Amino acid sequence: MTHAEVVESAYRWLKSCTKCGVALKEYKSSRFSAELPDVIGFDSDGVSYVIECKVSRADFLADAGKLFRQDPDKGMGSQRYYCCPEKMLSVEEMPRLWGLIYVNDEGCAYIVHDPYESKDGFVRRFERNVRAEYMVMYSALRRLDLRGRLEEVYDRVAVMASAGALRSARGIGRASVGELWCKKSNPSQQVKIMFADDYRIEAKSMKTGIMDRWKPDRFYREYMKGEV
């Protein structure tokens, strides 16, 4: 199992098994911080998540020598986890307040130690380097701005305003981002949506019958330009 595979599994776990709404994987912003989390995410309650992925014990042991590990207040993440192939690391080896996530042979990540599940009424989290987290978010938004894509956030707001009708139509509590893009950009049903979720849209052209796959935001942009 490669490091990239473990990172991808950890990313999917964070997006699906926590309240994290925004996450980045292997995002490089070394200009602002010495720490480069394998996965970092944020929820709407101000909680930040960091997952460090390891595929060797040597890498895990070396991680303990970093400055922001020796002084946890200098590190990112109010909740922090190590993620590794099954049984490579044990719960007993986890530093204070660190959780542990395993990835099985099928690439499915699952938590085996969660120190943030309160059993006594007290919620325990790290004091973290808020400035370093702020700079990660600034860096990501700045890159979008430089590429002329920041205006898409305004489109997303407009799309989310129509989520209520979609939720009612589907009979469940949440419409996927992909479905929302489809509703906004495909009112005349020029393409038939075969599958849509937060990560991809699979659609068939009603003109040509050709199937294609897009990321949701790319589908919206290309449809609006007449390229779908």
N, C-alpha and C positions, 0 to 999 in steps of 0.2 A: 504493500500500500504506500503510495507516494504522499509527500507532504501536501501537494496540491489537492489530492483526493480527500485527505482528511479536512483540509480547509473548506472545501466545497460542502462536505457533510456537516461540518460545524456551522457554516453559514445557513444551510437549510434548516438545521435544528433551531438556530436562534430566531429565524423568521417565523417558524411555524409553532414553536413550543413556548415562546415568551410573548410579552406584550410589545416587543421591539418592533417599531414601525419603519425604521431606517437603519440600514446596516451596510458596511463596507468590508470587503475582503481583500487582504494583501494590498491595502492602499498605502502608497509610499508618499509620505510627506515629511521626509527627514530634515527638510529646511527648517521646520518648526519644532521638532521634538526628536529626542534620541530613541524614543520608544516607537516601534512600528508594529502595532498589534496585527496578528493574522486575521482576526475578525473583530470589528468594533461596531456596536449598535446603540441606538438610543430609543427610549420610549417617550410617550407624551407626559409622563409623570416626573421627568427629570432623572430617571434611572439610566445609567450607562452600563453597557455590557462589554467585556473584553474576553475573547477566547484565544488562548495560546495553543497552537497545534504542534504536537511532537510525534515524531516517528522513530526516535531512538532515545534510549535512556541517557546517553551522553549529552544530547541536546537539552534534555530536561534538567540535568544536573548543572550544565553550564548556565542555564537561564537564571539560576539562583544567585549568581555572582554579579548580575547587572545592578546598577545603582538604584533603579526604580523598583527593584525587587527587594533590595536590602532596606530601602526606606519606602514602604508602600504608599505613603502620602504623595510621593513624586510620580506614582504610576497612574495610568488611566483605568477607568472602570470602577463603578461602585459595586458591581458584581463581576467576579473574575473566575474563569474556568480554564483548566487544562483539558485538552481533547487529544486522544491518542487511540491507536488500534486496541482492541479488546485485551485487557489484562496486562498491557505493557507497563502501566503504572498502577499503584494501589491507592486506596483511600487513605491509608496510614501515612503515605508519603506526601500528601497534600499540605502545603503551607496553610497557616491559619487563614480561615475564611475563603479558601479557594475551593471551588467545586470541581468535579471530575466528570467528564463525558467520554464514553466509549463509542467507537465506530466499528460495526461488525463487518464481516466479509462482503456483505451486500451493499455497503456504503451507508447504512442507516445509523445515525447517531442517536444515542439515548443517554440520559443522565443516570449516574450511579451514586453520586454524592452531591447533595444540594444543601449547603450551609445556610441558604437564604430562606428555606422553608421554616418559618417560625413555629416552634413547638412550645414556647413558654410565653408567647405574647410580645416578645421583643424582636424587632427587626434589626438585624446586624448587617451593615454594609461598610465598604471601605470609604474612608476619606480619600478623595482622589484629586488628581491634578486637573482641575477644571479648565485652566488656561490651555493646556495641551489638547484637551478634547475640543475646546472652542476652535483652536487653530486647525484641527482636522476638518471640522465642518466648514470653516472659512475656506480652506484650501479646496475642498470639493466643490463648493458653490462658485468659487473664483474660476475654477477650470471651466465650469459650464458657462459662466459669463463670458470668458475669453473666446469661447467657441460659438457664441451667439445663441446659446440654448437656454439661457436662464428664463427667457420669456415663457417657456413651457410650463413653469410653475403656475402661471396665471390660467392657462388652459386647464390644468389639472383641477384648480379650484372650481372652475365652471363645470367641469365634468362631474366632480364629486357632488355638486348640487343636485344632480339628477339621479343620485344613487337610490333615493327612496323608492322611486317607481320601479327600478330594476329589482330591488330587494323584494318588493311585493309580488312582482311577476314571477320571481324564482321561488318564492315561498320559503326563503331562508334568511338568516340574519345579516348576510354580508355579500355584496356584489364584488367580484374581482375587478382589479384595475383593468384587465384586458376587456372585460365586458363593458366597462364604463367607456373606454376609448371607442369600442365598437358602436355603442349607442350614440355617441356624439358625432362620429365621423361617417357612419353608414346608415343614415336615416332612410335612404331609398332602397336599401337592401341590394346594392349592386354586387356585394359579395355575401356568400353564405358562411356564417361562422360555424365551424365544426367543433372547435374547442377554444376556450379562453380562460386564462387564470392570470395571476399577478406577473408571470414571467414570460408567457408566450401566447400568441394567437395563431391558430391554424384556420385558414379560410379558403374557400373555393370561389373562384370568379364565376359569376353567373353568365358572363359573356363567353369565356373560353373553356370553362370547366376545369381549369388548372388549379391544383392545390398549392398553397405556399404557406410559409411560416414566418412570423415576424415577432420581434419584441413589441409590447403594447405601444410604447411611445413612437417607435419607428412606423408602425402601422398607421397611427394617427397622422404623422407628418407626411408620409408618402400618399396616403389617401387624399389628404387635403391638397396636395400638389398634383393630383390626378395620375399618380404613378402606380396605383394599385388597380 
